[in-house]
């Protein structure tokens, strides 16, 4: 890859990018992926992509799961690199998401986030509550430590480490590792690294909606024990599924069945622990 270092040097104050990379158009600031055709269901499930993995991570997901419509979101920073500097924290990103979609949200919707995007989804639910707006009927978090334990310590990753991580993510997700896409993914991963080191939620907001917390058996960074404190954020059902941190992108049947359970979007949480074998029944 030629010249990624000049676009990847970020500080907490700003992100340096080539002017040619910046697209100043209205669509670059919209969160909803408008390249997919949507079918109206009983509940709209808004899926936040994992930073640095692009839209393709939901490419294998069906447009509907039972009576649920899958609606894929996108980070505006994937199209306007300056957005990452303007919204450098998870709470700022969540506020921007709510401002963009808030008034157009349907009466019944849920949020799904994987990795750090689960924190953005959580903060969006909290922001909706603060604004007195319609709350999601469920928050589904996958492969993410809870807010009060999510802050990352240590120095920022090097450019080469970010490029390698972006390439691995692209290949694991099943995308085409074009240099321009890997460069954009590495930029998003650095923005994520900055936000993760600044994030603080020692006393998380208790959500009125139930939470489903999904851990992946081969993901030691956010295993069942690490995700346990999501129970301090709302009434939480814990689920453990087989696979790595990237398996969600394959739309495994057991994940879709958890999403499609009739009681998954009901007013009362199911409670307790579900394991992958139970979800398949």
N, C-alpha and C positions, 0 to 999 in steps of 0.2 A: 504493500500500500504506500502510495506516495503522499508525503506531506501531511499525515494526520496529526502530528504533534502540534502544529500551529492552531488546530481547531479544538484541541482537547485540553489546553491549559486553562483550568478554571480555578477561581478562588471563591471564597464566600461572597465576594462583592460583585464579580462579573464573570462572564464567559466570553472568550475571544473566538470569533468565527470569521470566515471569509465573507465579504459582502455578497459574493455570488451565491452563497448558500442560503441567504435570507429571502424568503418570499413574503412580501407585505400584501397579503390579500385576506379578505374576510374569512375564507374557508380555512386558513391556517390557524384560526383561533376557535374553531368549532370542535368540540369533543366527540361528537357522534360520527362514526364511520359511515359516510353516505355512499360508499361503494357497494354495500350489501343491500339486497332486497329484503324487506322485513314483512312479516306476517303478524297481524294483530292476534294476540292470545289473551288469556285471562290475566297473566302477569308478565310485565316486561322485566327481563333480567339484564341489567346493564353490566357488562363485563369490562373491567379495566385491564388493559394489557400490562404485563410486567415490563418495567422500563428496560429499554435496550433490546427487546425481543420483537418489536414491530407488530403489525396487524396480523401477520401470518400465523401467529400463535393460536388464533381462534379459527383458522381456515378450515380445520377438520370438524369444527362444531356444527351441528345441524342448525338450521334457522329456527326450529322450534323443538322443544322438549316437552312432550305432553301438551299441556295448555299454556306453556311458557314460551314467550318469544325471546330469543337471544339477540340482544342489541349490543354490538361491539363498540366500545369507545376507543379513542386514540388520544395520546398526549399531543397537544398542539406543538410541543417542542420537537416532535418528529418532523414537522414541516417548517417550523420557524424556530431555528436554534436560539434566537434571542429570548424566546419564551422561558427557557430554563433559568435564565438570569432574573427575569422579572418575577418568576414564581419559584423561588429557590428552596422552599420548604414544603413539606407534605401538607401542612395546614393551608398554606397559600394556594397550592394546587387544588386542594379540596374546595376552597372558597371559589376559585375560578370555575371549577366544574359545576358547583351549585348555581353560580351566577349565569352560566351558559345554558344549563338545562332546567333550572329550578321551576320556572313558571310553566314549562311545557311538559313536566313530568306527569305521567298518567296517574290515575287514582290508586292503582296497585302496581308496585314495582319492587324489585329487589336489586341488591348490589353484590357483585362478585369481584374479588381482587386477589391476585396471587403475588406472593413475595411482598415487596415494599408497596405495591399497589393496593394490597389489603389495608395498609395504613391510610392510604389516600381515601379508600372507600369508607373506612371507619370514620375518618375526620369529616368526610362529606355527610355521613349520617348525623354526626354530632352538629355540624353546621346547619343542616336542615332543621334540627330541633331548636337550635339557638334562634333561628329566624322564624320559628313558629310555622314552618311549612310541613307538607305531608311527609311523614316518615316512611322509610321503606318497610315492607312487610317482613323482610329478612335480610340480614347481612351474611354473606358467605365469604369466609376468609380462608385462604389456602397457602400453606407453606410460609407462614409469617409468624414471627414472635409477636406477642401482644404489645400494645403501645408503651406500656410502662417498662418493658424490657427490650425495646427495639433499637435503642440508641447504640451506634457502633463506635467503638473507641479505636485509637490508632491513627496513623497517617493515611492520607489518601493514596489509593493505588497508583502505580506508575502508568504512563501512557501505554507501555508495552503490555502490562498486565490487563489493562482495560480492553485493548485490542484483542488479546487472546480470549478473554472472557466473552467479548462480543461475538467472536468467531465461533466459539464453542456453543453459545446460546443459539446462534443462527443455525448451526448444523443440527443441534438437538431438536430444535423446533421444526426443522425440515425446510428452512428457507434457502434462498439462493445467496451464497456469501459474496455478493458483488462488493468490491472495495468501497464504493460510496455508501452502501447499506451498512457495512461493518463499521465504517467511520462514524456514521450517524448513530449507530447503536452504542459505540464506545463513548460518544459524547453524552448520550442519555445515561449510560452507566456511571459516568463521572458525576453528572448532576445528581443521580440517585445516591452516590457515595457521599456527596456534600450534604444532602438533605438528611441522610441517615446519621451523620455525625453531629448534626445540629438539633435533631429531633428530641423533644422532652415531653413526656406525658406521665409524670409521677403519680397523678391522681386522675385516671382516665374518666371521661364522661360515661355514665351508665346509660346505655341506649334502651329505648322503650321497645325496640323490635328484637326478636330472638336472633341469635347468632349461630351459625354452623361453622365450626372450626375444623378444617381438614388438614391433617398431617400426612406426609408421604413416608413410607417405611424406609426408603433408602436416602432420605434427606436428613442428615444428622444436624443440620443448622437450624431446623425448625421441626424437631420431632415432637412427639406427643407431650413429653414433659415440658419442653420449651414453650409449647402453646397453651399450657394449662391455665395460665393467668388471664386468658381471654374471658374466663368466667367472672372476672372482676369488671368486665365491660358491658355485660348484659347476660340474660339467660341463655346459656350456651350448650349446644349439643356438640360433642367431640366425635370426630370420625377419623379413622386411620385406614388409608388405602395403600396397596402395594405400588411400588414404582419409585422413580427418582423425582426430583423437583420439577422436571420438565414434562412429566407424563400427563399432566392436566391438558396439555396442548393436543394430545392424541384423542381427546374426548372419550376416555375409557367408559364402557357401559356402566360400571359401578358408580362412577361420578355422575353420569347423566341420570341414573336411577335415584341417587340421593337428591338431585335437583328436582326431579319429577315427582317425588313422593307427595301425595296430596296434602299431608300435614306439614310439609316443609314450608309452605307459605301461609299457614293458618295463623290465627291470632295468638295461639298458645304454643310455646316451644315443646318439642317432643321430650327433651331432657335425656340425660344418661349418655351412654357411650355406644356408638355404632362402629363395628369393624367391617372390613371389606366383605367378608363372607356373609354377614347379615344383610348388607346392602344389596347383594346379588339375589337375595331370596324374594 
